Amino acid sequence: MEKSENDMVSRAGDLAGGDMASEGKGDRTGSRATGQAKWTFMVYMAGDNNLDGAALRDIAEMARAGSTKEVNILVQLDRIEDNLTRRFRITQGGGFKTDCIESFGDTNTGDPKILYDFVKWAADNHPADRYALILWNHGSGWWEDARSRAAGPAEKKPRRQLFKHTFPQEHRSICYDDTSGGDALDNRELRVVLAGICVLLGRKIDLLGMDACLMNMVEVAYQLRDSVNVIVGSEIEEPFDGWPYTEILTRLTVRPRQDAAALARWIVKSYLLSYKGKDETVTQSAIDVGRIEEMKARVNALSETLLAALETDAKLIEAAWNKSPRFYDDNYIDLVGFARNLRKKAGAELRAKADDLIAALKPGKGRTILGQGKIGREVRGTCGLSIYFPGDSINTAYRDLDFSGDCKWIEFLKRYRS
């Protein structure tokens, strides 16, 4: 469903000026001494599509761990099967049939107010010292429409595609809803609703999980930089089974005092272990969003040098692009893979900027990439963070991202792909 600008602004305004504005910071931060839980783990399940069955299986996985005094496991599920939306507090040994707290009519998971209302319900009824919010659905990174698939400049030769992906319908970024015309949360709506949630909680969301495809991009992290501390997600398409919730939540309930960075690293590790030996190609990474400004600055410096080198090094850039891991029909590229291939034959200045970017993306505690891993030959050498670098024409929606307004990467793309 095509969203009009007026519709989006109206819905965002309702959030920013309505319930969100009435929440004071002291409501949340002042309650930490009352013996509340250590974590509230919220899963926003957009199952009003072909993932309905997978949602029930994941709820069953959560129930093998179950909530405790220290950890609340909360779910909101919108199903396509019966056009109902349900809220759960998952108990050990419980699940879909026994843990439903309330149910109501069909909702649109692409409406930011529905997400906001779920988090408000969770925070009001199950306050905690830390909050994790998991967006559970299909994903397409920053992507909002399919215009970049239009005929672009003639290609000099066929390009090798590492991953084949069927493009979603227009404006399907994340949390799309089939019975609401394919509506989804686009980048601006996601930024607005998460900002409103921060007002509600009185601080940033500790951990944002993307149990969805293609979401760990520099553009997505930059879009959400003011609302989130840590993001966990995948550079590429996730297998249908998604996250291993039993393993993730069992450890959280055993170690409820761990912080967001520690939980994020465990999610990465358990995700990779769950696919070991299963003949799947997977990636997973945890990003310290507090360092994304630094990453933007390094990409900007590289962009400026690339712009200056276009007259002399266009073939070198093309060769680096061709040799690098690419995703989503050759629209996204791994940042480190590209930088490593770029530096091999680059001049001193371009090589120095590529080296700066590679060094900044070395994973570890206290770094931008807190942890990352991969399985599969096709993703060997990936770093856990991708960027938009299309094989042909540029999606015009890209210019509307915060990242495009603050970084010269888009100027490089425009000149290089013109």
DASUL-V187518 format. One record per residue. N is the residue number from 1. SS is DSSP state (H for helix, E for strand, L for the rest). PSI is psi in radians with two decimals (* if undefined). Layout:
# DASUL-V187518
n = <N & N>
ss = <SS & SS>
psi = <PSI & PSI>
This chain:
# DASUL-V187518
n = <1 & 2 & 3 & 4 & 5 & 6 & 7 & 8 & 9 & 10 & 11 & 12 & 13 & 14 & 15 & 16 & 17 & 18 & 19 & 20 & 21 & 22 & 23 & 24 & 25 & 26 & 27 & 28 & 29 & 30 & 31 & 32 & 33 & 34 & 35 & 36 & 37 & 38 & 39 & 40 & 41 & 42 & 43 & 44 & 45 & 46 & 47 & 48 & 49 & 50 & 51 & 52 & 53 & 54 & 55 & 56 & 57 & 58 & 59 & 60 & 61 & 62 & 63 & 64 & 65 & 66 & 67 & 68 & 69 & 70 & 71 & 72 & 73 & 74 & 75 & 76 & 77 & 78 & 79 & 80 & 81 & 82 & 83 & 84 & 85 & 86 & 87 & 88 & 89 & 90 & 91 & 92 & 93 & 94 & 95 & 96 & 97 & 98 & 99 & 100 & 101 & 102 & 103 & 104 & 105 & 106 & 107 & 108 & 109 & 110 & 111 & 112 & 113 & 114 & 115 & 116 & 117 & 118 & 119 & 120 & 121 & 122 & 123 & 124 & 125 & 126 & 127 & 128 & 129 & 130 & 131 & 132 & 133 & 134 & 135 & 136 & 137 & 138 & 139 & 140 & 141 & 142 & 143 & 144 & 145 & 146 & 147 & 148 & 149 & 150 & 151 & 152 & 153 & 154 & 155 & 156 & 157 & 158 & 159 & 160 & 161 & 162 & 163 & 164 & 165 & 166 & 167 & 168 & 169 & 170 & 171 & 172 & 173 & 174 & 175 & 176 & 177 & 178 & 179 & 180 & 181 & 182 & 183 & 184 & 185 & 186 & 187 & 188 & 189 & 190 & 191 & 192 & 193 & 194 & 195 & 196 & 197 & 198 & 199 & 200 & 201 & 202 & 203 & 204 & 205 & 206 & 207 & 208 & 209 & 210 & 211 & 212 & 213 & 214 & 215 & 216 & 217 & 218 & 219 & 220 & 221 & 222 & 223 & 224 & 225 & 226 & 227 & 228 & 229 & 230 & 231 & 232 & 233 & 234 & 235 & 236 & 237 & 238 & 239 & 240 & 241 & 242 & 243 & 244 & 245 & 246 & 247 & 248 & 249 & 250 & 251 & 252 & 253 & 254 & 255 & 256 & 257 & 258 & 259 & 260 & 261 & 262 & 263 & 264 & 265 & 266 & 267 & 268 & 269 & 270 & 271 & 272 & 273 & 274 & 275 & 276 & 277 & 278 & 279 & 280 & 281 & 282 & 283 & 284 & 285 & 286 & 287 & 288 & 289 & 290 & 291 & 292 & 293 & 294 & 295 & 296 & 297 & 298 & 299 & 300 & 301 & 302 & 303 & 304 & 305 & 306 & 307 & 308 & 309 & 310 & 311 & 312 & 313 & 314 & 315 & 316 & 317 & 318 & 319 & 320 & 321 & 322 & 323 & 324 & 325 & 326 & 327 & 328 & 329 & 330 & 331 & 332 & 333 & 334 & 335 & 336 & 337 & 338 & 339 & 340 & 341 & 342 & 343 & 344 & 345 & 346 & 347 & 348 & 349 & 350 & 351 & 352 & 353 & 354 & 355 & 356 & 357 & 358 & 359 & 360 & 361 & 362 & 363 & 364 & 365 & 366 & 367 & 368 & 369 & 370 & 371 & 372 & 373 & 374 & 375 & 376 & 377 & 378 & 379 & 380 & 381 & 382 & 383 & 384 & 385 & 386 & 387 & 388 & 389 & 390 & 391 & 392 & 393 & 394 & 395 & 396 & 397 & 398 & 399 & 400 & 401 & 402 & 403 & 404 & 405 & 406 & 407 & 408 & 409 & 410 & 411 & 412 & 413 & 414 & 415 & 416 & 417 & 418>
ss = <L & L & L & L & H & H & H & H & H & H & H & H & H & H & H & H & H & L & H & H & H & H & L & L & L & H & H & H & H & L & L & H & H & H & L & L & E & E & E & E & E & E & E & E & E & E & E & L & L & L & L & H & H & H & H & H & H & H & H & H & H & H & H & H & H & L & L & L & L & L & E & E & E & E & E & E & E & E & E & L & L & L & L & E & E & E & E & E & E & L & L & L & L & L & L & L & L & L & L & E & E & E & E & E & E & L & L & L & L & L & L & H & H & H & H & H & H & H & H & H & H & H & H & H & H & L & L & E & E & E & E & E & E & E & E & E & L & L & E & L & L & L & L & L & L & L & H & H & H & L & L & L & L & L & L & L & L & L & L & L & L & L & L & L & L & L & L & L & L & L & L & L & L & E & E & E & E & H & H & H & L & L & E & E & E & L & H & H & H & H & H & H & H & H & H & H & H & H & H & H & H & L & L & L & E & E & E & E & E & E & E & L & L & L & L & L & E & H & H & H & H & H & H & L & L & L & L & E & E & E & E & E & E & L & L & L & L & L & L & L & L & L & L & L & H & H & H & H & H & H & H & H & H & H & L & L & L & L & L & H & H & H & H & H & H & H & H & H & H & H & H & H & H & H & H & L & L & L & L & L & L & E & E & E & E & E & E & E & H & H & H & H & H & H & H & H & H & H & H & H & H & H & H & H & H & H & H & H & H & H & H & H & H & H & H & H & H & H & H & H & H & H & H & L & L & E & E & L & L & L & L & E & E & E & H & H & H & H & H & H & H & H & H & L & L & L & L & H & H & H & H & H & H & H & H & H & H & H & H & H & L & L & L & L & L & L & L & L & E & E & E & E & E & E & E & L & H & H & H & L & L & L & L & L & L & E & E & E & L & L & L & L & L & L & L & H & H & H & H & H & L & H & H & H & H & H & L & L & H & H & H & H & H & H & H & H & L & L>
psi = <2.23 & 2.16 & 2.31 & 2.70 & -0.67 & -0.71 & -0.80 & -0.80 & -0.69 & -0.79 & -0.71 & -0.68 & -0.65 & -0.69 & -0.88 & -0.57 & -0.14 & -2.02 & -0.67 & -0.74 & -0.38 & -0.10 & 2.24 & 2.65 & -0.67 & -0.39 & -0.58 & -0.87 & -0.49 & -0.11 & 0.11 & -0.35 & 0.15 & 0.20 & 0.38 & 3.04 & 2.80 & -0.67 & 2.47 & 2.07 & 1.85 & 2.24 & 2.00 & 1.75 & 1.87 & 1.47 & 0.24 & 1.08 & -2.73 & 0.12 & 0.17 & -0.86 & -0.65 & -0.56 & -0.76 & -0.66 & -0.68 & -0.61 & -0.69 & -0.67 & -0.74 & -0.64 & -0.33 & -0.38 & -1.08 & 2.67 & 2.72 & -3.09 & -0.54 & -0.31 & 2.10 & 2.23 & 1.90 & 2.49 & 2.44 & 2.13 & 2.15 & 2.04 & 2.64 & -0.39 & -0.73 & 0.14 & 0.64 & 2.69 & 2.35 & 2.61 & 2.46 & 2.57 & 1.92 & 2.22 & 2.78 & 2.19 & -0.02 & -2.33 & -2.77 & -0.75 & -0.39 & -0.32 & 0.11 & 2.20 & -0.70 & 2.71 & 2.65 & -3.07 & 3.10 & 2.38 & 2.90 & 1.84 & -0.23 & 0.01 & 2.09 & -0.48 & -0.54 & -0.72 & -0.79 & -0.77 & -0.65 & -0.82 & -0.65 & -0.76 & -0.76 & -0.80 & -0.64 & -0.70 & -0.37 & 1.13 & 2.67 & 2.91 & -0.58 & 2.66 & 2.33 & 2.33 & 2.11 & 2.15 & 1.96 & 1.98 & -3.00 & 2.76 & 2.79 & 0.56 & -2.40 & -0.18 & 2.41 & -0.43 & 3.10 & 0.34 & -0.47 & -0.10 & -0.14 & 2.76 & 2.21 & -2.86 & 2.57 & 2.34 & 2.51 & -0.53 & 2.74 & 2.49 & 2.43 & 2.27 & 2.15 & -0.57 & 2.34 & 2.29 & 2.30 & 2.15 & 2.45 & 3.04 & 2.93 & 2.50 & 0.42 & 1.55 & -1.07 & 2.69 & 0.78 & 2.74 & 1.96 & -0.70 & 0.04 & 0.63 & 0.36 & 0.30 & 2.64 & 2.91 & 2.01 & -3.14 & -0.70 & -0.71 & -0.72 & -0.72 & -0.79 & -0.79 & -0.64 & -0.58 & -0.70 & -0.66 & -0.63 & -0.69 & -0.75 & -0.80 & -0.36 & 0.18 & 3.13 & 2.69 & 2.25 & -0.81 & 2.23 & 2.05 & 2.40 & 1.55 & 1.26 & 2.93 & 2.53 & 0.31 & -0.29 & 1.46 & 2.63 & -0.61 & -0.70 & -0.81 & -0.70 & -0.64 & -0.56 & 0.29 & -0.47 & -0.05 & -0.26 & 2.47 & -0.81 & 2.40 & 2.39 & 2.31 & -2.94 & 2.54 & -0.52 & -3.03 & 2.33 & 2.56 & 2.84 & -0.51 & -0.35 & -2.48 & 2.62 & 1.51 & -0.56 & -0.85 & -0.75 & -0.84 & -0.50 & -0.78 & -0.67 & -0.72 & -0.50 & -0.58 & 1.18 & -0.22 & -0.05 & 2.61 & -3.13 & -0.68 & -0.74 & -0.75 & -0.72 & -0.76 & -0.62 & -0.67 & -0.77 & -0.85 & -0.80 & -0.59 & -0.83 & -0.74 & -0.61 & -0.34 & 0.04 & 2.26 & 0.22 & 0.20 & 0.69 & 2.60 & 2.07 & 2.71 & 2.70 & 2.46 & 2.76 & 2.26 & 2.27 & 1.78 & -0.38 & -0.28 & 0.11 & -0.45 & -0.73 & -0.72 & -0.71 & -0.71 & -0.67 & -0.67 & -0.65 & -0.75 & -0.71 & -0.71 & -0.77 & -0.71 & -0.66 & -0.70 & -0.73 & -0.42 & 0.00 & -0.64 & -0.56 & -0.45 & 0.40 & -0.70 & -0.62 & -0.73 & -0.77 & -0.72 & -0.71 & -0.71 & -0.80 & -0.54 & -0.10 & 2.65 & 2.23 & 2.67 & 2.91 & 1.07 & 0.79 & 0.49 & -0.49 & 2.61 & 2.51 & 2.27 & -0.84 & -0.71 & -0.76 & -0.80 & -0.70 & -0.75 & -0.54 & -0.70 & -0.31 & -0.71 & 0.30 & 2.80 & 3.07 & -0.78 & -0.79 & -0.67 & -0.67 & -0.72 & -0.66 & -0.71 & -0.66 & -0.73 & -0.75 & -0.77 & -0.67 & -0.39 & 0.22 & 2.17 & 2.68 & 2.93 & 2.39 & 0.17 & 3.02 & -0.83 & 1.78 & -0.54 & 2.57 & 2.77 & 2.94 & 2.78 & 2.23 & 2.45 & -0.63 & -0.40 & 0.24 & 2.28 & -0.04 & 2.73 & -0.25 & 0.04 & 2.21 & 3.03 & 2.71 & 2.16 & 1.46 & 2.72 & -0.32 & -2.04 & 2.82 & 2.29 & 2.11 & -0.35 & -0.31 & -0.55 & -0.32 & -0.13 & 2.63 & -0.72 & -0.72 & -0.53 & -0.39 & -0.04 & 2.54 & 0.10 & -0.71 & -0.59 & -0.69 & -0.82 & -0.78 & -0.81 & -0.66 & -0.66 & 0.10 & *>
